[in-house]
Amino acid sequence: MRVIFMGTPDFSVGTLEALIAAGHDVCLAVTQPDKPKGRGKEMQFTPVKEAAVKHGIPVYQPVKVRQPECVAKLRSYQADVIVVVAFGQILPKDILDLTPYGCINVHASLLPKYRGAAPIQWAIIRGEEVTGVTTMQMDEGLDTGDMILKTEIPITEEETGESLHDKLARAGADLCVETLAALEDGTAVFEHQQETPTPYAKMLNKQMGNIDWTQPAREIELLVRGLNSWPSAYTHWEDKVVKIWKAKAVSGEAFSTKEPGTVLTVEKDCFTVQTGNGVLKISELQLPGKKRMETSAFLRGYTLEPGTIFTA
């Protein structure tokens, strides 16, 4: 097929690479404009642009895809299908209806669950045991189009937002290739979505990571895992913001009357903190200006006493 690919972040790159490897003619890559990054504020390519340039694919970076000139530009490529993977802008009907096969989206959840911008992280934060990827025929709603194919991915007890991102990116790439094959040979089956049973998977922000120690230990653990590696969960100790990278709700711990956020025990390789319900064991963290470290390394350089209180 002759394909226009629309995507921006790392999650999109695997699908672009898979389409190329499968022999599709990716005639254009559409991605968000370059942005300044780092202390020098140098303009940086999006991951999709980097991949497209590597493969010699033309790149188009419209500020707003709703502009008539953008629609005309895409139409000029006379593509069979548009594949959309985490592009970052809502597509107008003119683009949705532009090609014979329309716009096919790779979404990182088992739709209709977790429609929205951050389905990977919210599936972990909400304690799901299984998630996956869905391909769908896009319509004018937000992730509401007819579903075509799905693949399930179990969420392990050690799963983080980062590790699940990588698993779903690989699964989505394979599923997209399979979906285009089904469209081309006429075997694709379209399933209408029912109402979503889950909250909208809203975009993440840094404030979400501010740990509320009055919450149950299990919920804090899920938050830590879901927000790893961005934006990360954090707490306050003395005058420092401490990022928490690895934590585990401890089962069977005796009930404590200590204030939530209070350090209960300090061991060689971890420490435990009282929460609103249960105890949380901290085994990896990060101080401002330092690299991530195991708690054992932190405790060799800093003194942390039982009774210390972490605050939101």
ChimeraX commands (.cxc) that place a marker at each C-alpha (Angstrom):
marker #1 position 0.00,0.00,0.00 radius 0.5
marker #1 position 0.96,3.61,-0.49 radius 0.5
marker #1 position 0.97,5.00,3.06 radius 0.5
marker #1 position 1.05,8.45,4.66 radius 0.5
marker #1 position 2.33,7.98,8.21 radius 0.5
marker #1 position 1.36,10.41,10.96 radius 0.5
marker #1 position 3.12,10.14,14.32 radius 0.5
marker #1 position 5.47,11.96,16.65 radius 0.5
marker #1 position 7.01,10.23,19.74 radius 0.5
marker #1 position 9.13,7.10,20.27 radius 0.5
marker #1 position 5.97,4.99,20.50 radius 0.5
marker #1 position 5.24,5.71,16.83 radius 0.5
marker #1 position 8.64,4.78,15.43 radius 0.5
marker #1 position 8.27,1.00,15.70 radius 0.5
marker #1 position 5.14,1.06,13.56 radius 0.5
marker #1 position 6.81,3.24,10.93 radius 0.5
marker #1 position 9.76,0.84,10.79 radius 0.5
marker #1 position 7.44,-2.18,10.59 radius 0.5
marker #1 position 5.50,-0.71,7.66 radius 0.5
marker #1 position 8.73,-0.10,5.77 radius 0.5
marker #1 position 9.99,-3.61,6.54 radius 0.5
marker #1 position 6.68,-5.10,5.34 radius 0.5
marker #1 position 7.19,-3.52,1.93 radius 0.5
marker #1 position 4.67,-0.68,2.13 radius 0.5
marker #1 position 5.47,2.51,0.25 radius 0.5
marker #1 position 5.59,5.12,3.00 radius 0.5
marker #1 position 5.46,8.21,0.80 radius 0.5
marker #1 position 5.26,10.87,3.53 radius 0.5
marker #1 position 5.84,11.18,7.27 radius 0.5
marker #1 position 3.76,13.85,9.01 radius 0.5
marker #1 position 4.92,14.82,12.49 radius 0.5
marker #1 position 4.76,17.69,14.96 radius 0.5
marker #1 position 7.07,20.71,14.50 radius 0.5
marker #1 position 10.57,20.53,15.95 radius 0.5
marker #1 position 10.92,21.92,19.48 radius 0.5
marker #1 position 13.83,23.46,21.41 radius 0.5
marker #1 position 15.31,21.16,24.02 radius 0.5
marker #1 position 17.99,21.28,26.68 radius 0.5
marker #1 position 19.90,24.17,28.15 radius 0.5
marker #1 position 21.04,25.34,24.74 radius 0.5
marker #1 position 17.45,25.31,23.45 radius 0.5
marker #1 position 18.59,23.72,20.20 radius 0.5
marker #1 position 15.83,22.59,17.87 radius 0.5
marker #1 position 15.38,18.83,18.04 radius 0.5
marker #1 position 13.76,16.48,15.54 radius 0.5
marker #1 position 10.84,14.39,16.72 radius 0.5
marker #1 position 11.63,10.65,16.90 radius 0.5
marker #1 position 9.43,10.03,13.84 radius 0.5
marker #1 position 11.27,12.70,11.85 radius 0.5
marker #1 position 14.60,11.14,12.77 radius 0.5
marker #1 position 13.41,7.73,11.56 radius 0.5
marker #1 position 11.90,9.14,8.37 radius 0.5
marker #1 position 15.06,11.05,7.47 radius 0.5
marker #1 position 17.10,7.88,8.03 radius 0.5
marker #1 position 14.93,6.06,5.49 radius 0.5
marker #1 position 14.82,8.94,3.01 radius 0.5
marker #1 position 11.10,9.57,3.52 radius 0.5
marker #1 position 9.84,13.14,2.95 radius 0.5
marker #1 position 8.77,14.88,6.18 radius 0.5
marker #1 position 5.94,17.38,6.62 radius 0.5
marker #1 position 5.49,19.29,9.91 radius 0.5
marker #1 position 2.30,21.38,9.86 radius 0.5
marker #1 position 1.57,23.55,12.89 radius 0.5
marker #1 position -2.15,22.87,12.41 radius 0.5
marker #1 position -3.43,20.00,10.26 radius 0.5
marker #1 position -6.82,21.69,9.91 radius 0.5
marker #1 position -5.41,24.32,7.58 radius 0.5
marker #1 position -6.60,23.92,3.94 radius 0.5
marker #1 position -3.02,23.87,2.68 radius 0.5
marker #1 position -2.29,20.84,4.87 radius 0.5
marker #1 position -5.23,18.89,3.46 radius 0.5
marker #1 position -4.16,19.81,-0.07 radius 0.5
marker #1 position -0.59,18.71,0.67 radius 0.5
marker #1 position -1.70,15.28,1.91 radius 0.5
marker #1 position -4.09,14.84,-1.00 radius 0.5
marker #1 position -1.28,15.45,-3.47 radius 0.5
marker #1 position 0.45,12.23,-2.38 radius 0.5
marker #1 position -2.52,10.10,-3.53 radius 0.5
marker #1 position -2.04,7.55,-0.75 radius 0.5
marker #1 position -4.16,4.44,-0.22 radius 0.5
marker #1 position -4.29,4.85,3.55 radius 0.5
marker #1 position -3.17,7.12,6.38 radius 0.5
marker #1 position -1.71,5.39,9.44 radius 0.5
marker #1 position -1.86,7.45,12.65 radius 0.5
marker #1 position 0.12,6.57,15.77 radius 0.5
marker #1 position 0.27,9.15,18.59 radius 0.5
marker #1 position 0.41,12.07,16.18 radius 0.5
marker #1 position -0.69,14.71,18.68 radius 0.5
marker #1 position -3.40,16.65,16.83 radius 0.5
marker #1 position -7.08,15.92,16.20 radius 0.5
marker #1 position -7.69,15.21,12.52 radius 0.5
marker #1 position -10.54,16.94,10.67 radius 0.5
marker #1 position -13.05,15.05,8.55 radius 0.5
marker #1 position -11.34,16.24,5.37 radius 0.5
marker #1 position -8.27,14.20,6.32 radius 0.5
marker #1 position -10.20,11.26,7.79 radius 0.5
marker #1 position -11.93,10.79,4.42 radius 0.5
marker #1 position -8.94,11.62,2.25 radius 0.5
marker #1 position -7.84,8.13,1.17 radius 0.5
marker #1 position -9.67,4.98,-0.01 radius 0.5
marker #1 position -9.00,3.18,3.29 radius 0.5
marker #1 position -9.32,6.25,5.49 radius 0.5
marker #1 position -7.22,6.75,8.62 radius 0.5
marker #1 position -6.13,3.71,10.65 radius 0.5
marker #1 position -5.06,4.38,14.23 radius 0.5
marker #1 position -2.92,2.27,16.55 radius 0.5
marker #1 position -4.14,2.90,20.12 radius 0.5
marker #1 position -2.37,1.55,23.21 radius 0.5
marker #1 position -5.34,0.08,25.07 radius 0.5
marker #1 position -8.06,-2.51,24.65 radius 0.5
marker #1 position -10.71,-0.14,23.41 radius 0.5
marker #1 position -13.19,1.05,24.46 radius 0.5
marker #1 position -11.11,1.09,27.68 radius 0.5
marker #1 position -8.78,4.01,28.26 radius 0.5
marker #1 position -9.55,6.33,25.42 radius 0.5
marker #1 position -7.28,9.34,25.61 radius 0.5
marker #1 position -3.69,10.57,25.58 radius 0.5
marker #1 position -2.06,8.36,28.25 radius 0.5
marker #1 position -3.66,4.88,28.17 radius 0.5
marker #1 position -0.41,3.04,28.95 radius 0.5
marker #1 position 0.24,4.75,32.28 radius 0.5
marker #1 position -3.39,4.87,33.39 radius 0.5
marker #1 position -3.82,1.12,32.89 radius 0.5
marker #1 position -1.07,0.59,35.47 radius 0.5
marker #1 position -2.23,3.34,37.83 radius 0.5
marker #1 position -5.76,1.86,37.83 radius 0.5
marker #1 position -4.45,-1.60,38.66 radius 0.5
marker #1 position -5.36,-3.39,35.43 radius 0.5
marker #1 position -3.97,-6.90,35.00 radius 0.5
marker #1 position -4.23,-6.93,31.20 radius 0.5
marker #1 position -4.00,-4.22,28.56 radius 0.5
marker #1 position -3.13,-4.27,24.87 radius 0.5
marker #1 position -3.32,-2.53,21.53 radius 0.5
marker #1 position -6.30,-1.86,19.25 radius 0.5
marker #1 position -6.33,-0.80,15.63 radius 0.5
marker #1 position -9.35,1.20,14.57 radius 0.5
marker #1 position -10.88,3.12,11.70 radius 0.5
marker #1 position -10.73,6.70,12.91 radius 0.5
marker #1 position -13.83,8.88,13.08 radius 0.5
marker #1 position -14.36,12.41,14.38 radius 0.5
marker #1 position -14.62,11.31,18.02 radius 0.5
marker #1 position -11.76,10.84,20.49 radius 0.5
marker #1 position -10.70,7.20,20.04 radius 0.5
marker #1 position -14.27,6.16,19.24 radius 0.5
marker #1 position -13.86,4.67,15.76 radius 0.5
marker #1 position -14.75,1.13,14.73 radius 0.5
marker #1 position -12.25,-1.44,16.06 radius 0.5
marker #1 position -10.47,-3.77,13.63 radius 0.5
marker #1 position -7.91,-5.91,15.50 radius 0.5
marker #1 position -6.74,-6.29,19.10 radius 0.5
marker #1 position -3.85,-7.94,20.88 radius 0.5
marker #1 position -3.60,-8.43,24.66 radius 0.5
marker #1 position -0.53,-7.84,26.83 radius 0.5
marker #1 position -0.44,-8.92,30.52 radius 0.5
marker #1 position 0.64,-6.32,33.06 radius 0.5
marker #1 position 3.18,-7.88,35.42 radius 0.5
marker #1 position 3.62,-7.01,39.08 radius 0.5
marker #1 position 6.88,-5.23,38.25 radius 0.5
marker #1 position 5.53,-3.39,35.19 radius 0.5
marker #1 position 6.32,0.30,34.78 radius 0.5
marker #1 position 5.02,2.87,32.35 radius 0.5
marker #1 position 8.32,2.64,30.50 radius 0.5
marker #1 position 8.46,-1.16,30.20 radius 0.5
marker #1 position 4.81,-1.39,29.16 radius 0.5
marker #1 position 5.31,1.40,26.62 radius 0.5
marker #1 position 8.00,-0.65,24.91 radius 0.5
marker #1 position 5.93,-3.85,24.90 radius 0.5
marker #1 position 2.89,-2.10,23.45 radius 0.5
marker #1 position 4.96,-0.26,20.84 radius 0.5
marker #1 position 6.25,-3.60,19.52 radius 0.5
marker #1 position 2.79,-5.17,19.65 radius 0.5
marker #1 position 1.23,-2.18,17.91 radius 0.5
marker #1 position 3.74,-2.30,15.09 radius 0.5
marker #1 position 2.94,-5.94,14.34 radius 0.5
marker #1 position -0.80,-5.35,14.67 radius 0.5
marker #1 position -0.72,-2.44,12.23 radius 0.5
marker #1 position 0.99,-4.53,9.55 radius 0.5
marker #1 position -1.58,-7.28,10.12 radius 0.5
marker #1 position -4.41,-4.73,9.90 radius 0.5
marker #1 position -3.27,-3.29,6.58 radius 0.5
marker #1 position -3.01,-6.80,5.15 radius 0.5
marker #1 position -6.61,-7.51,6.24 radius 0.5
marker #1 position -7.81,-4.24,4.71 radius 0.5
marker #1 position -6.06,-4.98,1.46 radius 0.5
marker #1 position -7.40,-8.53,1.06 radius 0.5
marker #1 position -10.90,-7.59,2.24 radius 0.5
marker #1 position -10.95,-9.76,5.39 radius 0.5
marker #1 position -10.98,-6.89,7.92 radius 0.5
marker #1 position -13.96,-6.94,10.29 radius 0.5
marker #1 position -15.10,-3.65,11.83 radius 0.5
marker #1 position -16.63,-3.66,15.32 radius 0.5
marker #1 position -18.54,-0.68,16.67 radius 0.5
marker #1 position -17.38,0.52,20.08 radius 0.5
marker #1 position -19.68,0.47,23.08 radius 0.5
marker #1 position -19.50,3.04,25.87 radius 0.5
marker #1 position -16.16,3.14,27.65 radius 0.5
marker #1 position -16.09,1.44,31.09 radius 0.5
marker #1 position -13.07,3.44,32.27 radius 0.5
marker #1 position -12.26,7.10,32.94 radius 0.5
marker #1 position -10.71,9.13,30.13 radius 0.5
marker #1 position -6.94,8.56,30.08 radius 0.5
marker #1 position -6.05,12.22,30.44 radius 0.5
marker #1 position -2.62,13.59,29.64 radius 0.5
marker #1 position 0.00,13.26,32.37 radius 0.5
marker #1 position 1.52,16.21,34.20 radius 0.5
marker #1 position 4.22,16.61,36.83 radius 0.5
marker #1 position 1.79,17.49,39.62 radius 0.5
marker #1 position 0.26,14.02,39.35 radius 0.5
marker #1 position 3.47,12.57,40.76 radius 0.5
marker #1 position 3.18,14.36,44.12 radius 0.5
marker #1 position 2.64,11.43,46.49 radius 0.5
marker #1 position -0.28,11.71,48.89 radius 0.5
marker #1 position 0.78,9.46,51.76 radius 0.5
marker #1 position -2.79,9.26,53.07 radius 0.5
marker #1 position -3.61,7.02,50.10 radius 0.5
marker #1 position -3.32,3.21,50.44 radius 0.5
marker #1 position 0.12,1.67,49.92 radius 0.5
marker #1 position -1.05,-0.32,46.90 radius 0.5
marker #1 position -2.35,2.80,45.14 radius 0.5
marker #1 position 0.92,4.64,45.76 radius 0.5
marker #1 position 2.87,1.67,44.41 radius 0.5
marker #1 position 0.77,1.70,41.23 radius 0.5
marker #1 position 1.30,5.45,40.87 radius 0.5
marker #1 position 5.07,5.03,41.19 radius 0.5
marker #1 position 5.10,2.28,38.59 radius 0.5
marker #1 position 2.75,4.04,36.20 radius 0.5
marker #1 position 4.66,7.34,36.23 radius 0.5
marker #1 position 8.04,5.65,35.71 radius 0.5
marker #1 position 9.82,7.05,33.66 radius 0.5
marker #1 position 7.82,10.28,33.18 radius 0.5
marker #1 position 6.80,12.41,34.96 radius 0.5
marker #1 position 7.82,10.26,37.97 radius 0.5
marker #1 position 6.39,10.09,41.49 radius 0.5
marker #1 position 8.01,12.22,44.16 radius 0.5
marker #1 position 7.84,13.32,47.78 radius 0.5
marker #1 position 9.49,15.95,49.98 radius 0.5
marker #1 position 12.18,15.27,52.55 radius 0.5
marker #1 position 13.54,18.25,54.48 radius 0.5
marker #1 position 14.12,20.80,51.69 radius 0.5
marker #1 position 14.61,18.22,48.94 radius 0.5
marker #1 position 12.29,16.79,46.28 radius 0.5
marker #1 position 12.91,13.05,46.24 radius 0.5
marker #1 position 11.81,11.03,43.24 radius 0.5
marker #1 position 10.60,7.53,44.07 radius 0.5
marker #1 position 11.42,5.06,41.28 radius 0.5
marker #1 position 10.71,1.70,42.86 radius 0.5
marker #1 position 8.28,0.92,45.67 radius 0.5
marker #1 position 6.25,-2.05,46.83 radius 0.5
marker #1 position 3.22,-2.34,49.07 radius 0.5
marker #1 position 4.19,-4.69,51.89 radius 0.5
marker #1 position 1.59,-7.32,52.71 radius 0.5
marker #1 position 1.11,-8.60,56.23 radius 0.5
marker #1 position 2.63,-5.60,57.96 radius 0.5
marker #1 position 1.28,-4.88,61.42 radius 0.5
marker #1 position -1.03,-1.89,61.70 radius 0.5
marker #1 position 0.71,1.30,62.77 radius 0.5
marker #1 position -0.78,4.43,64.30 radius 0.5
marker #1 position 2.00,6.57,62.86 radius 0.5
marker #1 position 1.14,9.56,60.69 radius 0.5
marker #1 position 1.07,8.76,56.94 radius 0.5
marker #1 position 4.46,9.60,55.43 radius 0.5
marker #1 position 6.37,8.49,58.54 radius 0.5
marker #1 position 9.45,6.31,58.05 radius 0.5
marker #1 position 8.86,3.15,60.10 radius 0.5
marker #1 position 11.97,1.04,59.55 radius 0.5
marker #1 position 15.37,1.58,57.95 radius 0.5
marker #1 position 17.22,-1.51,56.72 radius 0.5
marker #1 position 20.39,-2.04,54.74 radius 0.5
marker #1 position 18.78,-1.92,51.30 radius 0.5
marker #1 position 15.38,-0.30,51.84 radius 0.5
marker #1 position 13.14,1.64,54.18 radius 0.5
marker #1 position 9.42,1.49,54.84 radius 0.5
marker #1 position 6.88,4.30,55.04 radius 0.5
marker #1 position 3.45,4.39,56.67 radius 0.5
marker #1 position 0.58,5.19,54.30 radius 0.5
marker #1 position -3.11,5.76,54.82 radius 0.5
marker #1 position -3.60,2.01,54.60 radius 0.5
marker #1 position -0.58,-0.28,54.78 radius 0.5
marker #1 position 3.15,0.10,54.45 radius 0.5
marker #1 position 5.26,0.96,51.39 radius 0.5
marker #1 position 8.83,-0.30,50.92 radius 0.5
marker #1 position 11.13,2.05,49.00 radius 0.5
marker #1 position 14.01,0.43,47.13 radius 0.5
marker #1 position 15.04,2.98,44.47 radius 0.5
marker #1 position 15.01,6.77,44.54 radius 0.5
marker #1 position 16.70,9.93,43.28 radius 0.5
marker #1 position 17.82,13.16,44.91 radius 0.5
marker #1 position 17.98,16.52,43.11 radius 0.5
marker #1 position 21.05,16.73,40.86 radius 0.5
marker #1 position 21.87,13.05,41.40 radius 0.5
marker #1 position 21.36,9.92,39.35 radius 0.5
marker #1 position 18.78,7.29,40.19 radius 0.5
marker #1 position 20.11,5.00,42.90 radius 0.5
marker #1 position 19.16,1.95,44.86 radius 0.5
marker #1 position 18.12,2.74,48.41 radius 0.5
marker #1 position 21.17,0.86,49.71 radius 0.5
marker #1 position 23.43,3.42,47.99 radius 0.5
marker #1 position 21.33,6.30,49.32 radius 0.5
marker #1 position 21.57,5.01,52.89 radius 0.5
marker #1 position 25.36,4.77,52.67 radius 0.5
marker #1 position 25.54,8.50,51.97 radius 0.5
marker #1 position 22.63,9.91,53.96 radius 0.5
marker #1 position 21.20,9.36,57.41 radius 0.5
marker #1 position 17.51,8.49,57.52 radius 0.5
marker #1 position 16.00,7.73,60.91 radius 0.5
marker #1 position 12.72,6.01,61.79 radius 0.5
marker #1 position 10.22,8.74,62.58 radius 0.5
marker #1 position 11.33,10.95,59.68 radius 0.5
marker #1 position 8.29,12.30,57.84 radius 0.5
marker #1 position 7.90,12.63,54.10 radius 0.5
marker #1 position 5.41,15.27,53.03 radius 0.5
marker #1 position 3.32,15.98,49.94 radius 0.5
marker link #1:1,2 radius 0.2
marker link #1:2,3 radius 0.2
marker link #1:3,4 radius 0.2
marker link #1:4,5 radius 0.2
marker link #1:5,6 radius 0.2
marker link #1:6,7 radius 0.2
marker link #1:7,8 radius 0.2
marker link #1:8,9 radius 0.2
marker link #1:9,10 radius 0.2
marker link #1:10,11 radius 0.2
marker link #1:11,12 radius 0.2
marker link #1:12,13 radius 0.2
marker link #1:13,14 radius 0.2
marker link #1:14,15 radius 0.2
marker link #1:15,16 radius 0.2
marker link #1:16,17 radius 0.2
marker link #1:17,18 radius 0.2
marker link #1:18,19 radius 0.2
marker link #1:19,20 radius 0.2
marker link #1:20,21 radius 0.2
marker link #1:21,22 radius 0.2
marker link #1:22,23 radius 0.2
marker link #1:23,24 radius 0.2
marker link #1:24,25 radius 0.2
marker link #1:25,26 radius 0.2
marker link #1:26,27 radius 0.2
marker link #1:27,28 radius 0.2
marker link #1:28,29 radius 0.2
marker link #1:29,30 radius 0.2
marker link #1:30,31 radius 0.2
marker link #1:31,32 radius 0.2
marker link #1:32,33 radius 0.2
marker link #1:33,34 radius 0.2
marker link #1:34,35 radius 0.2
marker link #1:35,36 radius 0.2
marker link #1:36,37 radius 0.2
marker link #1:37,38 radius 0.2
marker link #1:38,39 radius 0.2
marker link #1:39,40 radius 0.2
marker link #1:40,41 radius 0.2
marker link #1:41,42 radius 0.2
marker link #1:42,43 radius 0.2
marker link #1:43,44 radius 0.2
marker link #1:44,45 radius 0.2
marker link #1:45,46 radius 0.2
marker link #1:46,47 radius 0.2
marker link #1:47,48 radius 0.2
marker link #1:48,49 radius 0.2
marker link #1:49,50 radius 0.2
marker link #1:50,51 radius 0.2
marker link #1:51,52 radius 0.2
marker link #1:52,53 radius 0.2
marker link #1:53,54 radius 0.2
marker link #1:54,55 radius 0.2
marker link #1:55,56 radius 0.2
marker link #1:56,57 radius 0.2
marker link #1:57,58 radius 0.2
marker link #1:58,59 radius 0.2
marker link #1:59,60 radius 0.2
marker link #1:60,61 radius 0.2
marker link #1:61,62 radius 0.2
marker link #1:62,63 radius 0.2
marker link #1:63,64 radius 0.2
marker link #1:64,65 radius 0.2
marker link #1:65,66 radius 0.2
marker link #1:66,67 radius 0.2
marker link #1:67,68 radius 0.2
marker link #1:68,69 radius 0.2
marker link #1:69,70 radius 0.2
marker link #1:70,71 radius 0.2
marker link #1:71,72 radius 0.2
marker link #1:72,73 radius 0.2
marker link #1:73,74 radius 0.2
marker link #1:74,75 radius 0.2
marker link #1:75,76 radius 0.2
marker link #1:76,77 radius 0.2
marker link #1:77,78 radius 0.2
marker link #1:78,79 radius 0.2
marker link #1:79,80 radius 0.2
marker link #1:80,81 radius 0.2
marker link #1:81,82 radius 0.2
marker link #1:82,83 radius 0.2
marker link #1:83,84 radius 0.2
marker link #1:84,85 radius 0.2
marker link #1:85,86 radius 0.2
marker link #1:86,87 radius 0.2
marker link #1:87,88 radius 0.2
marker link #1:88,89 radius 0.2
marker link #1:89,90 radius 0.2
marker link #1:90,91 radius 0.2
marker link #1:91,92 radius 0.2
marker link #1:92,93 radius 0.2
marker link #1:93,94 radius 0.2
marker link #1:94,95 radius 0.2
marker link #1:95,96 radius 0.2
marker link #1:96,97 radius 0.2
marker link #1:97,98 radius 0.2
marker link #1:98,99 radius 0.2
marker link #1:99,100 radius 0.2
marker link #1:100,101 radius 0.2
marker link #1:101,102 radius 0.2
marker link #1:102,103 radius 0.2
marker link #1:103,104 radius 0.2
marker link #1:104,105 radius 0.2
marker link #1:105,106 radius 0.2
marker link #1:106,107 radius 0.2
marker link #1:107,108 radius 0.2
marker link #1:108,109 radius 0.2
marker link #1:109,110 radius 0.2
marker link #1:110,111 radius 0.2
marker link #1:111,112 radius 0.2
marker link #1:112,113 radius 0.2
marker link #1:113,114 radius 0.2
marker link #1:114,115 radius 0.2
marker link #1:115,116 radius 0.2
marker link #1:116,117 radius 0.2
marker link #1:117,118 radius 0.2
marker link #1:118,119 radius 0.2
marker link #1:119,120 radius 0.2
marker link #1:120,121 radius 0.2
marker link #1:121,122 radius 0.2
marker link #1:122,123 radius 0.2
marker link #1:123,124 radius 0.2
marker link #1:124,125 radius 0.2
marker link #1:125,126 radius 0.2
marker link #1:126,127 radius 0.2
marker link #1:127,128 radius 0.2
marker link #1:128,129 radius 0.2
marker link #1:129,130 radius 0.2
marker link #1:130,131 radius 0.2
marker link #1:131,132 radius 0.2
marker link #1:132,133 radius 0.2
marker link #1:133,134 radius 0.2
marker link #1:134,135 radius 0.2
marker link #1:135,136 radius 0.2
marker link #1:136,137 radius 0.2
marker link #1:137,138 radius 0.2
marker link #1:138,139 radius 0.2
marker link #1:139,140 radius 0.2
marker link #1:140,141 radius 0.2
marker link #1:141,142 radius 0.2
marker link #1:142,143 radius 0.2
marker link #1:143,144 radius 0.2
marker link #1:144,145 radius 0.2
marker link #1:145,146 radius 0.2
marker link #1:146,147 radius 0.2
marker link #1:147,148 radius 0.2
marker link #1:148,149 radius 0.2
marker link #1:149,150 radius 0.2
marker link #1:150,151 radius 0.2
marker link #1:151,152 radius 0.2
marker link #1:152,153 radius 0.2
marker link #1:153,154 radius 0.2
marker link #1:154,155 radius 0.2
marker link #1:155,156 radius 0.2
marker link #1:156,157 radius 0.2
marker link #1:157,158 radius 0.2
marker link #1:158,159 radius 0.2
marker link #1:159,160 radius 0.2
marker link #1:160,161 radius 0.2
marker link #1:161,162 radius 0.2
marker link #1:162,163 radius 0.2
marker link #1:163,164 radius 0.2
marker link #1:164,165 radius 0.2
marker link #1:165,166 radius 0.2
marker link #1:166,167 radius 0.2
marker link #1:167,168 radius 0.2
marker link #1:168,169 radius 0.2
marker link #1:169,170 radius 0.2
marker link #1:170,171 radius 0.2
marker link #1:171,172 radius 0.2
marker link #1:172,173 radius 0.2
marker link #1:173,174 radius 0.2
marker link #1:174,175 radius 0.2
marker link #1:175,176 radius 0.2
marker link #1:176,177 radius 0.2
marker link #1:177,178 radius 0.2
marker link #1:178,179 radius 0.2
marker link #1:179,180 radius 0.2
marker link #1:180,181 radius 0.2
marker link #1:181,182 radius 0.2
marker link #1:182,183 radius 0.2
marker link #1:183,184 radius 0.2
marker link #1:184,185 radius 0.2
marker link #1:185,186 radius 0.2
marker link #1:186,187 radius 0.2
marker link #1:187,188 radius 0.2
marker link #1:188,189 radius 0.2
marker link #1:189,190 radius 0.2
marker link #1:190,191 radius 0.2
marker link #1:191,192 radius 0.2
marker link #1:192,193 radius 0.2
marker link #1:193,194 radius 0.2
marker link #1:194,195 radius 0.2
marker link #1:195,196 radius 0.2
marker link #1:196,197 radius 0.2
marker link #1:197,198 radius 0.2
marker link #1:198,199 radius 0.2
marker link #1:199,200 radius 0.2
marker link #1:200,201 radius 0.2
marker link #1:201,202 radius 0.2
marker link #1:202,203 radius 0.2
marker link #1:203,204 radius 0.2
marker link #1:204,205 radius 0.2
marker link #1:205,206 radius 0.2
marker link #1:206,207 radius 0.2
marker link #1:207,208 radius 0.2
marker link #1:208,209 radius 0.2
marker link #1:209,210 radius 0.2
marker link #1:210,211 radius 0.2
marker link #1:211,212 radius 0.2
marker link #1:212,213 radius 0.2
marker link #1:213,214 radius 0.2
marker link #1:214,215 radius 0.2
marker link #1:215,216 radius 0.2
marker link #1:216,217 radius 0.2
marker link #1:217,218 radius 0.2
marker link #1:218,219 radius 0.2
marker link #1:219,220 radius 0.2
marker link #1:220,221 radius 0.2
marker link #1:221,222 radius 0.2
marker link #1:222,223 radius 0.2
marker link #1:223,224 radius 0.2
marker link #1:224,225 radius 0.2
marker link #1:225,226 radius 0.2
marker link #1:226,227 radius 0.2
marker link #1:227,228 radius 0.2
marker link #1:228,229 radius 0.2
marker link #1:229,230 radius 0.2
marker link #1:230,231 radius 0.2
marker link #1:231,232 radius 0.2
marker link #1:232,233 radius 0.2
marker link #1:233,234 radius 0.2
marker link #1:234,235 radius 0.2
marker link #1:235,236 radius 0.2
marker link #1:236,237 radius 0.2
marker link #1:237,238 radius 0.2
marker link #1:238,239 radius 0.2
marker link #1:239,240 radius 0.2
marker link #1:240,241 radius 0.2
marker link #1:241,242 radius 0.2
marker link #1:242,243 radius 0.2
marker link #1:243,244 radius 0.2
marker link #1:244,245 radius 0.2
marker link #1:245,246 radius 0.2
marker link #1:246,247 radius 0.2
marker link #1:247,248 radius 0.2
marker link #1:248,249 radius 0.2
marker link #1:249,250 radius 0.2
marker link #1:250,251 radius 0.2
marker link #1:251,252 radius 0.2
marker link #1:252,253 radius 0.2
marker link #1:253,254 radius 0.2
marker link #1:254,255 radius 0.2
marker link #1:255,256 radius 0.2
marker link #1:256,257 radius 0.2
marker link #1:257,258 radius 0.2
marker link #1:258,259 radius 0.2
marker link #1:259,260 radius 0.2
marker link #1:260,261 radius 0.2
marker link #1:261,262 radius 0.2
marker link #1:262,263 radius 0.2
marker link #1:263,264 radius 0.2
marker link #1:264,265 radius 0.2
marker link #1:265,266 radius 0.2
marker link #1:266,267 radius 0.2
marker link #1:267,268 radius 0.2
marker link #1:268,269 radius 0.2
marker link #1:269,270 radius 0.2
marker link #1:270,271 radius 0.2
marker link #1:271,272 radius 0.2
marker link #1:272,273 radius 0.2
marker link #1:273,274 radius 0.2
marker link #1:274,275 radius 0.2
marker link #1:275,276 radius 0.2
marker link #1:276,277 radius 0.2
marker link #1:277,278 radius 0.2
marker link #1:278,279 radius 0.2
marker link #1:279,280 radius 0.2
marker link #1:280,281 radius 0.2
marker link #1:281,282 radius 0.2
marker link #1:282,283 radius 0.2
marker link #1:283,284 radius 0.2
marker link #1:284,285 radius 0.2
marker link #1:285,286 radius 0.2
marker link #1:286,287 radius 0.2
marker link #1:287,288 radius 0.2
marker link #1:288,289 radius 0.2
marker link #1:289,290 radius 0.2
marker link #1:290,291 radius 0.2
marker link #1:291,292 radius 0.2
marker link #1:292,293 radius 0.2
marker link #1:293,294 radius 0.2
marker link #1:294,295 radius 0.2
marker link #1:295,296 radius 0.2
marker link #1:296,297 radius 0.2
marker link #1:297,298 radius 0.2
marker link #1:298,299 radius 0.2
marker link #1:299,300 radius 0.2
marker link #1:300,301 radius 0.2
marker link #1:301,302 radius 0.2
marker link #1:302,303 radius 0.2
marker link #1:303,304 radius 0.2
marker link #1:304,305 radius 0.2
marker link #1:305,306 radius 0.2
marker link #1:306,307 radius 0.2
marker link #1:307,308 radius 0.2
marker link #1:308,309 radius 0.2
marker link #1:309,310 radius 0.2
marker link #1:310,311 radius 0.2
marker link #1:311,312 radius 0.2
view
